[in-house]
């Protein structure tokens, strides 16, 4: 089924209705918003196999992946429901007045986080559920008290519409004001541009390509009133293999890396696109073991033809660079929508002198960088762009020996993985899914976990404000029984 692109008039109506609904939604209790989030999760579950079947048809993803992603989506919604009911997330701070203080009296000051306003969320191509219509951006924005306008991704528009209808049913059943959630279709760039440029839009959530995210970021900053764009864009998630550990564990390391590189046909933002190691005795044993695992693979269907075409194009560009050689590739020729797993390698010098090799190739591909010594390894790390993740594989003694490299990686990435693989993002309060540019547009925030809510709020201080006009979270008698900082100490 084809969905018509939203017109400029429909976009204007949707954003205005969202802004109007925000005036009442922002004042709803956390309990009321939590009820809405839980109802959303239940309505999505109620879609049953119809949702799974539709998503499989539109994305070529297997049933197990869709079912798992549905669980992650509903889990995120329920997690935020529980989180906002606690109340402490608003970071209430109360410093009472000291009129007798000399030489200047101290005023009464109270501060908390408040929602920004209407948030535009762009559905992601590679996650039809978890990063799309009811995904983490939508869940965290609604939890914060913002209203949301979702632009469905055209690659899974029917799936998006099913979820949108479920959200609207949940809103009606929960007594949520009309217009809090809006859903629009748009295969052309003009729909997204109009949503970002609309003067009543207050923030943007995006997961996708660097070109798309950067374009939205630039557009938002050209507005008369610039707004934040929280875009997750590009990451090659370097994996550093320390030599002594690799000698002993090369078979296990090769197996783990091959599985991570090919997981989901490489269509994860945490795919390990760069492997960095020092050449040493036994290094070729690792390369051969990794090649054997990749050679066992066969081309698999990617999410849609556009992603497959882009993968083939970027892969061709990389392999055409001087000094890059193929180490292994999946057997057989890929079909029109298929991606073929491939490993190539280059020296550290080649990598450092060719910026194109540091660009993301979105698919089942990884570039192996051969370093001559520790100094060259550190030089490669120091020249990396911002990343979502960086991984180091080594035993405890080596980790201590190479701790300067690990410290350098903390300047480059939002998550440091030790002796694991970067694929797999746990949804929990301690997760950081974000990193320095170009991984994201703002490394201070995460797109996963409870701290994701902080993207869509801002602090407001009330000075000498009468009790009756204060938000409940800042009132002296604390009617919500929440934790807050009161004159420098935590108390309820």
One Martini backbone bead per residue (centre of mass of N, CA, C, O) as a GRO file, in nm:
protein
  492
    1UNK     BB    1   0.094   0.037   0.024
    2UNK     BB    2   0.041   0.368  -0.053
    3UNK     BB    3   0.158   0.677   0.074
    4UNK     BB    4   0.092   0.997   0.117
    5UNK     BB    5   0.229   1.284   0.115
    6UNK     BB    6   0.257   1.542   0.301
    7UNK     BB    7   0.149   1.844   0.313
    8UNK     BB    8   0.202   2.162   0.406
    9UNK     BB    9  -0.074   2.185   0.542
   10UNK     BB   10  -0.059   1.924   0.715
   11UNK     BB   11   0.194   2.002   0.867
   12UNK     BB   12   0.089   2.260   0.998
   13UNK     BB   13  -0.145   2.131   1.149
   14UNK     BB   14   0.016   1.923   1.315
   15UNK     BB   15   0.201   2.125   1.468
   16UNK     BB   16  -0.020   2.301   1.589
   17UNK     BB   17  -0.161   2.074   1.744
   18UNK     BB   18   0.087   1.999   1.909
   19UNK     BB   19   0.121   2.273   2.049
   20UNK     BB   20  -0.158   2.285   2.178
   21UNK     BB   21  -0.131   2.013   2.338
   22UNK     BB   22   0.119   2.094   2.509
   23UNK     BB   23  -0.026   2.295   2.710
   24UNK     BB   24  -0.150   2.033   2.862
   25UNK     BB   25   0.051   1.792   2.870
   26UNK     BB   26   0.279   1.927   3.049
   27UNK     BB   27   0.063   1.921   3.311
   28UNK     BB   28   0.067   1.642   3.348
   29UNK     BB   29   0.105   1.383   3.520
   30UNK     BB   30   0.316   1.125   3.553
   31UNK     BB   31   0.095   0.912   3.584
   32UNK     BB   32  -0.051   0.977   3.320
   33UNK     BB   33   0.190   0.928   3.129
   34UNK     BB   34   0.246   0.637   3.220
   35UNK     BB   35  -0.022   0.520   3.130
   36UNK     BB   36   0.023   0.579   2.832
   37UNK     BB   37   0.283   0.413   2.788
   38UNK     BB   38   0.157   0.140   2.871
   39UNK     BB   39  -0.066   0.144   2.657
   40UNK     BB   40   0.119   0.139   2.417
   41UNK     BB   41   0.252  -0.132   2.475
   42UNK     BB   42  -0.012  -0.298   2.468
   43UNK     BB   43  -0.110  -0.223   2.180
   44UNK     BB   44   0.135  -0.344   2.040
   45UNK     BB   45   0.093  -0.631   2.142
   46UNK     BB   46  -0.204  -0.657   2.019
   47UNK     BB   47  -0.107  -0.688   1.716
   48UNK     BB   48   0.077  -0.913   1.693
   49UNK     BB   49   0.141  -1.078   1.396
   50UNK     BB   50   0.080  -0.845   1.208
   51UNK     BB   51   0.333  -0.682   1.274
   52UNK     BB   52   0.545  -0.892   1.208
   53UNK     BB   53   0.462  -0.952   0.915
   54UNK     BB   54   0.488  -0.662   0.805
   55UNK     BB   55   0.785  -0.612   0.878
   56UNK     BB   56   0.898  -0.848   0.713
   57UNK     BB   57   0.794  -0.754   0.432
   58UNK     BB   58   0.943  -0.461   0.441
   59UNK     BB   59   1.260  -0.569   0.550
   60UNK     BB   60   1.364  -0.884   0.562
   61UNK     BB   61   1.330  -0.961   0.844
   62UNK     BB   62   1.323  -1.171   1.088
   63UNK     BB   63   1.116  -1.277   1.329
   64UNK     BB   64   1.307  -1.267   1.574
   65UNK     BB   65   1.385  -0.969   1.537
   66UNK     BB   66   1.103  -0.843   1.559
   67UNK     BB   67   1.027  -0.954   1.836
   68UNK     BB   68   1.266  -0.827   1.985
   69UNK     BB   69   1.201  -0.532   1.904
   70UNK     BB   70   0.928  -0.518   2.036
   71UNK     BB   71   1.032  -0.570   2.324
   72UNK     BB   72   1.211  -0.319   2.332
   73UNK     BB   73   0.990  -0.108   2.288
   74UNK     BB   74   0.806  -0.181   2.531
   75UNK     BB   75   1.030  -0.164   2.742
   76UNK     BB   76   1.088   0.138   2.710
   77UNK     BB   77   0.808   0.238   2.789
   78UNK     BB   78   0.802   0.106   3.075
   79UNK     BB   79   1.058   0.238   3.181
   80UNK     BB   80   0.954   0.534   3.163
   81UNK     BB   81   0.712   0.503   3.342
   82UNK     BB   82   0.871   0.437   3.600
   83UNK     BB   83   1.068   0.679   3.600
   84UNK     BB   84   0.856   0.924   3.621
   85UNK     BB   85   0.713   0.837   3.888
   86UNK     BB   86   0.946   0.907   4.081
   87UNK     BB   87   1.051   1.231   3.989
   88UNK     BB   88   1.373   1.285   4.008
   89UNK     BB   89   1.432   1.360   3.699
   90UNK     BB   90   1.381   1.683   3.735
   91UNK     BB   91   1.591   1.800   3.933
   92UNK     BB   92   1.519   1.920   4.205
   93UNK     BB   93   1.587   2.255   4.340
   94UNK     BB   94   1.633   2.392   4.680
   95UNK     BB   95   1.683   2.743   4.783
   96UNK     BB   96   1.640   2.913   5.044
   97UNK     BB   97   1.600   3.190   5.205
   98UNK     BB   98   1.832   3.471   5.332
   99UNK     BB   99   1.755   3.774   5.462
  100UNK     BB  100   2.016   3.797   5.675
  101UNK     BB  101   2.223   3.815   5.474
  102UNK     BB  102   2.562   3.916   5.442
  103UNK     BB  103   2.530   4.190   5.243
  104UNK     BB  104   2.323   3.989   5.086
  105UNK     BB  105   2.042   3.866   5.025
  106UNK     BB  106   1.883   3.557   4.985
  107UNK     BB  107   1.709   3.403   4.758
  108UNK     BB  108   1.455   3.219   4.635
  109UNK     BB  109   1.546   2.898   4.483
  110UNK     BB  110   1.404   2.707   4.198
  111UNK     BB  111   1.471   2.394   4.019
  112UNK     BB  112   1.385   2.249   3.687
  113UNK     BB  113   1.263   2.032   3.455
  114UNK     BB  114   1.136   2.102   3.123
  115UNK     BB  115   0.967   2.090   2.847
  116UNK     BB  116   1.006   2.199   2.515
  117UNK     BB  117   0.804   2.047   2.302
  118UNK     BB  118   0.774   1.984   1.992
  119UNK     BB  119   0.867   1.666   1.839
  120UNK     BB  120   1.066   1.543   1.582
  121UNK     BB  121   1.042   1.211   1.436
  122UNK     BB  122   1.258   0.988   1.271
  123UNK     BB  123   1.244   0.718   1.109
  124UNK     BB  124   1.418   0.421   1.085
  125UNK     BB  125   1.541   0.192   0.862
  126UNK     BB  126   1.683  -0.040   1.069
  127UNK     BB  127   1.424   0.026   1.281
  128UNK     BB  128   1.084  -0.031   1.273
  129UNK     BB  129   1.059   0.008   1.606
  130UNK     BB  130   1.297   0.109   1.814
  131UNK     BB  131   1.353   0.376   1.589
  132UNK     BB  132   1.053   0.478   1.563
  133UNK     BB  133   0.736   0.547   1.629
  134UNK     BB  134   0.787   0.396   1.941
  135UNK     BB  135   1.056   0.469   2.018
  136UNK     BB  136   1.295   0.626   2.204
  137UNK     BB  137   1.219   0.914   2.120
  138UNK     BB  138   0.917   0.904   2.174
  139UNK     BB  139   0.923   0.801   2.466
  140UNK     BB  140   1.101   1.032   2.592
  141UNK     BB  141   0.927   1.272   2.504
  142UNK     BB  142   0.658   1.187   2.639
  143UNK     BB  143   0.775   1.159   2.925
  144UNK     BB  144   0.864   1.472   2.942
  145UNK     BB  145   0.600   1.633   2.794
  146UNK     BB  146   0.604   1.596   2.498
  147UNK     BB  147   0.528   1.628   2.180
  148UNK     BB  148   0.462   1.427   1.870
  149UNK     BB  149   0.616   1.402   1.537
  150UNK     BB  150   0.597   1.154   1.295
  151UNK     BB  151   0.816   1.033   1.041
  152UNK     BB  152   0.785   0.802   0.831
  153UNK     BB  153   0.936   0.540   0.692
  154UNK     BB  154   0.910   0.429   0.363
  155UNK     BB  155   1.022   0.126   0.412
  156UNK     BB  156   0.787   0.110   0.675
  157UNK     BB  157   0.488   0.239   0.660
  158UNK     BB  158   0.286   0.021   0.759
  159UNK     BB  159   0.412  -0.029   1.031
  160UNK     BB  160   0.387   0.262   1.130
  161UNK     BB  161   0.076   0.277   1.112
  162UNK     BB  162   0.010   0.058   1.314
  163UNK     BB  163   0.149   0.199   1.555
  164UNK     BB  164  -0.001   0.468   1.542
  165UNK     BB  165  -0.282   0.347   1.596
  166UNK     BB  166  -0.206   0.236   1.873
  167UNK     BB  167  -0.139   0.508   2.005
  168UNK     BB  168  -0.419   0.636   1.964
  169UNK     BB  169  -0.568   0.431   2.138
  170UNK     BB  170  -0.410   0.488   2.398
  171UNK     BB  171  -0.484   0.786   2.423
  172UNK     BB  172  -0.790   0.753   2.445
  173UNK     BB  173  -0.789   0.553   2.692
  174UNK     BB  174  -0.605   0.777   2.871
  175UNK     BB  175  -0.696   1.082   2.820
  176UNK     BB  176  -0.542   1.214   2.589
  177UNK     BB  177  -0.484   1.470   2.414
  178UNK     BB  178  -0.536   1.585   2.122
  179UNK     BB  179  -0.216   1.584   1.940
  180UNK     BB  180   0.026   1.454   2.090
  181UNK     BB  181   0.005   1.256   1.842
  182UNK     BB  182   0.178   1.243   1.527
  183UNK     BB  183   0.131   1.124   1.173
  184UNK     BB  184   0.358   1.104   0.892
  185UNK     BB  185   0.418   1.107   0.549
  186UNK     BB  186   0.749   1.082   0.360
  187UNK     BB  187   0.960   1.038   0.076
  188UNK     BB  188   1.037   1.325   0.076
  189UNK     BB  189   1.238   1.588   0.185
  190UNK     BB  190   1.021   1.813   0.231
  191UNK     BB  191   0.884   1.707   0.483
  192UNK     BB  192   1.125   1.723   0.678
  193UNK     BB  193   1.194   2.020   0.631
  194UNK     BB  194   0.921   2.139   0.724
  195UNK     BB  195   0.933   2.031   1.015
  196UNK     BB  196   1.200   2.175   1.099
  197UNK     BB  197   1.107   2.477   1.004
  198UNK     BB  198   0.895   2.496   1.195
  199UNK     BB  199   0.835   2.730   1.447
  200UNK     BB  200   0.702   2.500   1.661
  201UNK     BB  201   0.949   2.347   1.659
  202UNK     BB  202   1.190   2.223   1.927
  203UNK     BB  203   1.278   1.927   1.813
  204UNK     BB  204   1.507   1.650   1.711
  205UNK     BB  205   1.487   1.305   1.597
  206UNK     BB  206   1.766   1.096   1.469
  207UNK     BB  207   1.821   0.800   1.250
  208UNK     BB  208   2.115   0.770   1.032
  209UNK     BB  209   2.270   0.933   0.815
  210UNK     BB  210   2.498   1.174   0.778
  211UNK     BB  211   2.362   1.341   0.557
  212UNK     BB  212   2.084   1.363   0.695
  213UNK     BB  213   2.164   1.474   0.976
  214UNK     BB  214   2.329   1.723   0.880
  215UNK     BB  215   2.100   1.861   0.725
  216UNK     BB  216   1.914   1.902   0.971
  217UNK     BB  217   2.114   2.056   1.147
  218UNK     BB  218   2.155   2.295   0.953
  219UNK     BB  219   1.859   2.377   0.930
  220UNK     BB  220   1.811   2.435   1.237
  221UNK     BB  221   2.050   2.665   1.237
  222UNK     BB  222   1.888   2.857   1.015
  223UNK     BB  223   1.694   2.948   1.193
  224UNK     BB  224   1.570   3.196   1.378
  225UNK     BB  225   1.519   2.942   1.577
  226UNK     BB  226   1.717   2.742   1.701
  227UNK     BB  227   1.744   2.380   1.720
  228UNK     BB  228   1.767   2.072   1.838
  229UNK     BB  229   1.965   1.792   1.706
  230UNK     BB  230   1.930   1.439   1.758
  231UNK     BB  231   2.186   1.273   1.590
  232UNK     BB  232   2.237   0.956   1.450
  233UNK     BB  233   2.496   0.862   1.204
  234UNK     BB  234   2.831   0.782   1.242
  235UNK     BB  235   3.001   0.452   1.272
  236UNK     BB  236   3.296   0.218   1.309
  237UNK     BB  237   3.375   0.082   1.571
  238UNK     BB  238   3.650   0.022   1.701
  239UNK     BB  239   3.887  -0.259   1.716
  240UNK     BB  240   4.122  -0.360   1.960
  241UNK     BB  241   4.407  -0.577   1.926
  242UNK     BB  242   4.595  -0.740   2.144
  243UNK     BB  243   4.865  -0.943   2.097
  244UNK     BB  244   4.878  -1.165   2.324
  245UNK     BB  245   4.581  -1.241   2.321
  246UNK     BB  246   4.563  -1.313   2.017
  247UNK     BB  247   4.752  -1.553   2.016
  248UNK     BB  248   4.564  -1.731   2.215
  249UNK     BB  249   4.255  -1.613   2.088
  250UNK     BB  250   4.202  -1.608   1.769
  251UNK     BB  251   3.957  -1.791   1.725
  252UNK     BB  252   3.751  -1.652   1.912
  253UNK     BB  253   3.783  -1.366   1.801
  254UNK     BB  254   3.702  -1.427   1.509
  255UNK     BB  255   3.416  -1.533   1.571
  256UNK     BB  256   3.302  -1.278   1.712
  257UNK     BB  257   3.354  -1.078   1.482
  258UNK     BB  258   3.202  -1.215   1.251
  259UNK     BB  259   2.924  -1.207   1.393
  260UNK     BB  260   2.914  -0.895   1.420
  261UNK     BB  261   2.953  -0.811   1.120
  262UNK     BB  262   2.693  -1.004   1.016
  263UNK     BB  263   2.483  -0.892   1.181
  264UNK     BB  264   2.214  -0.802   1.013
  265UNK     BB  265   2.392  -0.733   0.765
  266UNK     BB  266   2.538  -0.481   0.912
  267UNK     BB  267   2.262  -0.302   1.027
  268UNK     BB  268   2.437  -0.153   1.255
  269UNK     BB  269   2.562   0.116   1.439
  270UNK     BB  270   2.772  -0.111   1.592
  271UNK     BB  271   2.941  -0.198   1.373
  272UNK     BB  272   3.260  -0.340   1.306
  273UNK     BB  273   3.444  -0.139   1.071
  274UNK     BB  274   3.712  -0.157   1.265
  275UNK     BB  275   4.039  -0.313   1.276
  276UNK     BB  276   4.308  -0.305   1.521
  277UNK     BB  277   4.659  -0.407   1.475
  278UNK     BB  278   4.948  -0.572   1.558
  279UNK     BB  279   5.202  -0.703   1.408
  280UNK     BB  280   5.272  -1.059   1.455
  281UNK     BB  281   5.317  -1.346   1.577
  282UNK     BB  282   5.019  -1.491   1.448
  283UNK     BB  283   4.841  -1.283   1.294
  284UNK     BB  284   4.767  -1.461   1.041
  285UNK     BB  285   4.590  -1.657   1.199
  286UNK     BB  286   4.363  -1.460   1.245
  287UNK     BB  287   4.302  -1.384   0.953
  288UNK     BB  288   4.234  -1.675   0.866
  289UNK     BB  289   4.001  -1.719   1.068
  290UNK     BB  290   3.827  -1.484   0.971
  291UNK     BB  291   3.809  -1.567   0.673
  292UNK     BB  292   3.667  -1.838   0.717
  293UNK     BB  293   3.404  -1.716   0.833
  294UNK     BB  294   3.335  -1.535   0.588
  295UNK     BB  295   3.343  -1.758   0.361
  296UNK     BB  296   3.076  -1.902   0.483
  297UNK     BB  297   2.912  -1.695   0.373
  298UNK     BB  298   2.611  -1.533   0.249
  299UNK     BB  299   2.418  -1.352   0.084
  300UNK     BB  300   2.189  -1.101   0.210
  301UNK     BB  301   1.913  -0.944   0.289
  302UNK     BB  302   1.825  -0.630   0.297
  303UNK     BB  303   1.602  -0.394   0.377
  304UNK     BB  304   1.674  -0.237   0.101
  305UNK     BB  305   1.781  -0.123  -0.198
  306UNK     BB  306   1.915   0.136  -0.098
  307UNK     BB  307   2.112   0.003   0.102
  308UNK     BB  308   2.244  -0.194  -0.098
  309UNK     BB  309   2.348   0.022  -0.297
  310UNK     BB  310   2.519   0.180  -0.091
  311UNK     BB  311   2.703  -0.051  -0.011
  312UNK     BB  312   2.822  -0.109  -0.292
  313UNK     BB  313   2.938   0.174  -0.337
  314UNK     BB  314   3.120   0.202  -0.081
  315UNK     BB  315   3.278  -0.056  -0.123
  316UNK     BB  316   3.399   0.017  -0.398
  317UNK     BB  317   3.553   0.267  -0.302
  318UNK     BB  318   3.735   0.127  -0.096
  319UNK     BB  319   3.862  -0.098  -0.286
  320UNK     BB  320   3.988   0.133  -0.487
  321UNK     BB  321   4.203   0.188  -0.295
  322UNK     BB  322   4.512   0.236  -0.227
  323UNK     BB  323   4.620  -0.047  -0.029
  324UNK     BB  324   4.365  -0.225  -0.067
  325UNK     BB  325   4.270  -0.554   0.052
  326UNK     BB  326   4.141  -0.863   0.018
  327UNK     BB  327   4.068  -1.128   0.261
  328UNK     BB  328   3.740  -1.162   0.246
  329UNK     BB  329   3.441  -1.345   0.116
  330UNK     BB  330   3.152  -1.422   0.031
  331UNK     BB  331   2.972  -1.651  -0.123
  332UNK     BB  332   2.877  -1.538  -0.401
  333UNK     BB  333   2.628  -1.350  -0.557
  334UNK     BB  334   2.454  -1.076  -0.524
  335UNK     BB  335   2.165  -0.950  -0.518
  336UNK     BB  336   1.977  -0.668  -0.540
  337UNK     BB  337   1.922  -0.685  -0.195
  338UNK     BB  338   2.221  -0.765  -0.129
  339UNK     BB  339   2.478  -0.858   0.110
  340UNK     BB  340   2.836  -0.881   0.118
  341UNK     BB  341   3.071  -1.018   0.292
  342UNK     BB  342   3.371  -0.822   0.399
  343UNK     BB  343   3.736  -0.820   0.406
  344UNK     BB  344   3.985  -0.577   0.465
  345UNK     BB  345   4.314  -0.419   0.411
  346UNK     BB  346   4.560  -0.201   0.583
  347UNK     BB  347   4.774   0.021   0.654
  348UNK     BB  348   4.829   0.276   0.859
  349UNK     BB  349   4.933   0.473   0.644
  350UNK     BB  350   4.696   0.447   0.452
  351UNK     BB  351   4.478   0.539   0.651
  352UNK     BB  352   4.604   0.822   0.734
  353UNK     BB  353   4.610   0.916   0.404
  354UNK     BB  354   4.282   0.826   0.391
  355UNK     BB  355   3.974   0.948   0.472
  356UNK     BB  356   3.778   0.739   0.336
  357UNK     BB  357   3.853   0.495   0.538
  358UNK     BB  358   3.674   0.645   0.782
  359UNK     BB  359   3.420   0.562   0.650
  360UNK     BB  360   3.113   0.443   0.637
  361UNK     BB  361   3.007   0.096   0.578
  362UNK     BB  362   2.683  -0.005   0.546
  363UNK     BB  363   2.756  -0.328   0.658
  364UNK     BB  364   2.932  -0.643   0.602
  365UNK     BB  365   3.204  -0.465   0.707
  366UNK     BB  366   3.575  -0.467   0.736
  367UNK     BB  367   3.870  -0.291   0.842
  368UNK     BB  368   4.208  -0.384   0.850
  369UNK     BB  369   4.467  -0.262   1.062
  370UNK     BB  370   4.818  -0.248   1.013
  371UNK     BB  371   5.053  -0.239   1.267
  372UNK     BB  372   5.389  -0.213   1.361
  373UNK     BB  373   5.322  -0.061   1.641
  374UNK     BB  374   5.231   0.116   1.915
  375UNK     BB  375   5.261   0.395   1.793
  376UNK     BB  376   5.075   0.343   1.548
  377UNK     BB  377   4.828   0.271   1.707
  378UNK     BB  378   4.801   0.547   1.854
  379UNK     BB  379   4.779   0.717   1.596
  380UNK     BB  380   4.517   0.599   1.491
  381UNK     BB  381   4.343   0.665   1.737
  382UNK     BB  382   4.399   0.980   1.733
  383UNK     BB  383   4.256   0.992   1.422
  384UNK     BB  384   3.984   0.948   1.507
  385UNK     BB  385   3.668   0.970   1.512
  386UNK     BB  386   3.371   0.977   1.625
  387UNK     BB  387   3.199   0.736   1.846
  388UNK     BB  388   2.997   0.507   1.991
  389UNK     BB  389   3.233   0.287   1.984
  390UNK     BB  390   3.494   0.106   2.174
  391UNK     BB  391   3.731  -0.166   2.146
  392UNK     BB  392   3.899  -0.399   2.377
  393UNK     BB  393   4.128  -0.679   2.333
  394UNK     BB  394   4.244  -0.820   2.645
  395UNK     BB  395   4.427  -0.867   2.900
  396UNK     BB  396   4.490  -0.729   3.200
  397UNK     BB  397   4.790  -0.660   3.153
  398UNK     BB  398   4.748  -0.521   2.876
  399UNK     BB  399   4.551  -0.305   2.960
  400UNK     BB  400   4.759  -0.163   3.139
  401UNK     BB  401   4.978  -0.121   2.918
  402UNK     BB  402   4.731   0.026   2.724
  403UNK     BB  403   4.590   0.273   2.877
  404UNK     BB  404   4.640   0.512   2.681
  405UNK     BB  405   4.454   0.406   2.461
  406UNK     BB  406   4.196   0.404   2.632
  407UNK     BB  407   4.197   0.703   2.696
  408UNK     BB  408   4.177   0.794   2.400
  409UNK     BB  409   3.898   0.655   2.347
  410UNK     BB  410   3.727   0.837   2.546
  411UNK     BB  411   3.748   1.081   2.329
  412UNK     BB  412   3.583   0.908   2.088
  413UNK     BB  413   3.362   0.770   2.285
  414UNK     BB  414   3.063   0.655   2.458
  415UNK     BB  415   3.168   0.341   2.445
  416UNK     BB  416   3.349   0.098   2.634
  417UNK     BB  417   3.477  -0.215   2.526
  418UNK     BB  418   3.557  -0.521   2.701
  419UNK     BB  419   3.579  -0.820   2.569
  420UNK     BB  420   3.392  -0.765   2.310
  421UNK     BB  421   3.113  -0.644   2.132
  422UNK     BB  422   2.928  -0.373   2.002
  423UNK     BB  423   2.696  -0.535   1.958
  424UNK     BB  424   2.461  -0.435   2.150
  425UNK     BB  425   2.201  -0.257   2.338
  426UNK     BB  426   2.142  -0.182   2.647
  427UNK     BB  427   1.841  -0.122   2.830
  428UNK     BB  428   1.959   0.127   3.052
  429UNK     BB  429   2.072   0.369   3.266
  430UNK     BB  430   2.398   0.312   3.187
  431UNK     BB  431   2.357   0.382   2.899
  432UNK     BB  432   2.563   0.489   2.609
  433UNK     BB  433   2.412   0.634   2.305
  434UNK     BB  434   2.683   0.807   2.206
  435UNK     BB  435   2.891   1.066   2.042
  436UNK     BB  436   3.112   1.210   1.880
  437UNK     BB  437   3.169   1.365   1.614
  438UNK     BB  438   2.967   1.191   1.376
  439UNK     BB  439   2.787   1.010   1.552
  440UNK     BB  440   2.686   1.285   1.677
  441UNK     BB  441   2.560   1.613   1.761
  442UNK     BB  442   2.558   1.520   2.089
  443UNK     BB  443   2.761   1.377   2.339
  444UNK     BB  444   2.577   1.439   2.610
  445UNK     BB  445   2.389   1.218   2.485
  446UNK     BB  446   2.124   0.971   2.474
  447UNK     BB  447   1.914   0.716   2.301
  448UNK     BB  448   1.957   0.524   2.555
  449UNK     BB  449   1.777   0.522   2.817
  450UNK     BB  450   1.680   0.739   3.066
  451UNK     BB  451   1.867   0.986   2.965
  452UNK     BB  452   1.705   1.052   2.699
  453UNK     BB  453   1.513   1.270   2.828
  454UNK     BB  454   1.728   1.517   2.832
  455UNK     BB  455   1.683   1.619   2.535
  456UNK     BB  456   1.360   1.731   2.612
  457UNK     BB  457   1.488   1.944   2.816
  458UNK     BB  458   1.483   2.223   3.057
  459UNK     BB  459   1.589   2.467   3.267
  460UNK     BB  460   1.409   2.618   3.553
  461UNK     BB  461   1.393   2.914   3.745
  462UNK     BB  462   1.262   3.018   4.071
  463UNK     BB  463   1.214   3.347   4.205
  464UNK     BB  464   1.024   3.429   4.457
  465UNK     BB  465   0.790   3.221   4.442
  466UNK     BB  466   0.488   3.147   4.494
  467UNK     BB  467   0.360   2.856   4.599
  468UNK     BB  468   0.101   2.845   4.409
  469UNK     BB  469   0.299   2.873   4.133
  470UNK     BB  470   0.436   2.620   4.179
  471UNK     BB  471   0.546   2.338   4.116
  472UNK     BB  472   0.509   2.052   4.288
  473UNK     BB  473   0.822   1.978   4.294
  474UNK     BB  474   0.875   2.283   4.455
  475UNK     BB  475   0.724   2.243   4.701
  476UNK     BB  476   0.748   2.236   5.038
  477UNK     BB  477   0.546   1.975   5.086
  478UNK     BB  478   0.582   1.761   4.873
  479UNK     BB  479   0.326   1.599   4.727
  480UNK     BB  480   0.508   1.369   4.559
  481UNK     BB  481   0.740   1.233   4.718
  482UNK     BB  482   1.027   1.339   4.623
  483UNK     BB  483   1.338   1.364   4.525
  484UNK     BB  484   1.552   1.636   4.647
  485UNK     BB  485   1.730   1.934   4.665
  486UNK     BB  486   1.770   2.069   5.003
  487UNK     BB  487   1.994   2.274   5.089
  488UNK     BB  488   2.216   2.040   4.975
  489UNK     BB  489   2.005   1.803   5.039
  490UNK     BB  490   1.869   1.502   5.041
  491UNK     BB  491   1.505   1.483   5.007
  492UNK     BB  492   1.141   1.439   5.068
   0.00000   0.00000   0.00000
